Amino acid sequence: MNKFLTGQTEDEQIKHHETQQLRRELQNSDEPNMKVRRAIIGLSLLGIGAMTAVSLFQTGIVKHLPDPPIDGFDSNKVNSSDTAYALGVPDGTLSLASLAVNIPIAAFGGENRAENQPLVPLAFAAKATVEAALAGWYFYQMPTKEKAWCGYCIVGAVANFGIAALSLVEAKRAWKAINE
């Protein structure tokens, strides 16, 4: 069709088609990598929920984090520790921001982005792996240094471990696409 009939240039028509295709793939595709990316979004939101509570406490908006009635849990102690503020900003706020960034990255691109934009899943897998390692270090600090557990931090760590593992699925496909 020409511009006279549609009111759009050919480039605008192509962009419109690409936008519609992306929307269909993100919302409806049953392709395995899309399911993995949706799981990453879900885990990121779970982690955001946990780190929101921690951030509210660490910044003084709430004065107490409730714990399960199990010996050894003291979220207030863990989240008020020197370790939690060692970077000059509360660690919960950094984790919250990082988990939030995962969502647009996971939603970026269509179902074949591993082949069409392989650097995106590779960079995301690197990011997620570093964050999982940091979550593991913080997880280790709870029983060894703080001598207490934080349920919110455990949820955040598990979310980061899951995100890292899931990110490797698409990264493997992207790596294969680069090396073909």
N, C-alpha and C positions, 0 to 999 in steps of 0.2 A: 504494500500500500504506500501511497505517497503522502506527503505532508498535507496536501490539499484535502484529502479524504479523512485523515485521522487527527490532524492538528499537531502531529508529532513528527520530528525528524526521524530518519532511520536509526540514528544513534539512540534517540530517546525511546524508540520502540524496542530496541535490543535491550536497553537498560531495564525497561519495564518488564520484559519477558524474564530477564535474569533475576529480578527482584521477586517476581511471582514464583519462579522455580525454587529459589532459596527458601521462601516462606513455606512452600509445599514440602520441601525436604526436611526442614527443621521441625515442622509440626506433624508430619505424617509418615516420614520414611521409616521403614522397618529394617533398614540396612544396619548391620551389627555395629559399625562405628558410631552411627547416630545414637543407638541405644547406649553405648558406652559414654558418649558425650553427655547424654541426658543424665546418666548415673553420676557423672562428675558434677553436674549442676546440682543434683539432689544432695550429694555429700557436701558440696560447698555450702549449700543453704543450711544443712544440719550443723556444720562447723560454725557458720555465721551465728546461728542461734546460741550456741554455747559461748562463743567469744563475745557476743553482745552482752551477756550476763557478766562475764569477766570484765569487760571494758567499762560497764556501768559501775562496777565495784572499784576498779582500779582508778577511776577518775572521780570518785567520790559522789556519784549520783545516787548510788545505793550504798548503805553502810554495812550490809551483811549478805553473804551468799549462803543459802540453805544447803545443807549436806544431807546425804542419806544417813540414817541412824546406824552407821557401821563404824566400828573403831578404826581409827587411822585417817578418816576423812576430815580435812580442815582446809576448805577452799580459801577462807580468809587468810590463813597463814601462808599458803602457797602463793597466792596472788598479791601478797604484801611483801614478799621476800625481796632481798637485794637482787636476786637473779631476775625477777620479774621486771625490774626497772633498770637493769644494767646497761641498756642501750640508750638511756636518756629519755625514753618514752615507754609507757607500759606495754609489755609484750602482748597483752590481749588485743590492744588496738592495732598493732602491726599484723597480728594473725588475722584479725577481722578484715582488715584492708586487703590482705593477700588473698584470702578466701573469696572476697567479693570480686577481685580481678579475674578469678577463674571463670566466672559466669560468662562474661562477654567473650573470653577466649574460647571457651567450649562451644559457644553459640556462633562463632565466626566461621563463615564458609559453609559450603554445601557438603553433601554426603561423600564426595570424592576429593575432599581437601588434602588428604594424605598424598594423593597422586598429583593434584593440581597446585597445591601450596604446601609442599612437604616441610618447609622450615617452620610453619606454625605448630604442627604437632610435635616436632622435634624440640623446639624451644620450650613449648609447654611442658613436655616430659622432663626437661632439664630443670625448669622452675619447680615443678611438683616434686621431683626427687630431692632437690636441695631442701625444700620445705619439710618433706617427710623426715629427712635426716635431722633437721633442727627440732622438729616435734619429738623425735626419738631422744634427742639430747635433753630436752625439757622433761620428757617422761622419766628419764633416768634420774634427773635432779630431784624429783618428788620424793622417792623413798630414800635416796642416798644422802642428799644434802638437807632437804626440808623436813624429812621424816614425817611427811603427811601426804595425803592424796587429795586431788581436786577432781571431782567428777566432771566438771565442765572442761577441764584440761584434757581429761581422758577422752571425752567425746571429740574434742578438737583434734587430738593426736590420731585417733582412729580414723577420723574423716580425712586427715592429711595422708595417712598411710594408704587408704583406699583410693584416694585421688591419684596418688603417685602410681600405684599398681595399674589402675585403669588407663592412665595416660600412656603407659608403655605399649598398650594394645595398638593404638593408632600410630605411635612413634615407630613401631616395628614395620608397619605397613609403609610409612613415609620413608623410612630408611631403605626399604626394598625398592621403592619407586625411584629414589635418587640413584641407586646403584644398578639400575637396569639399563 
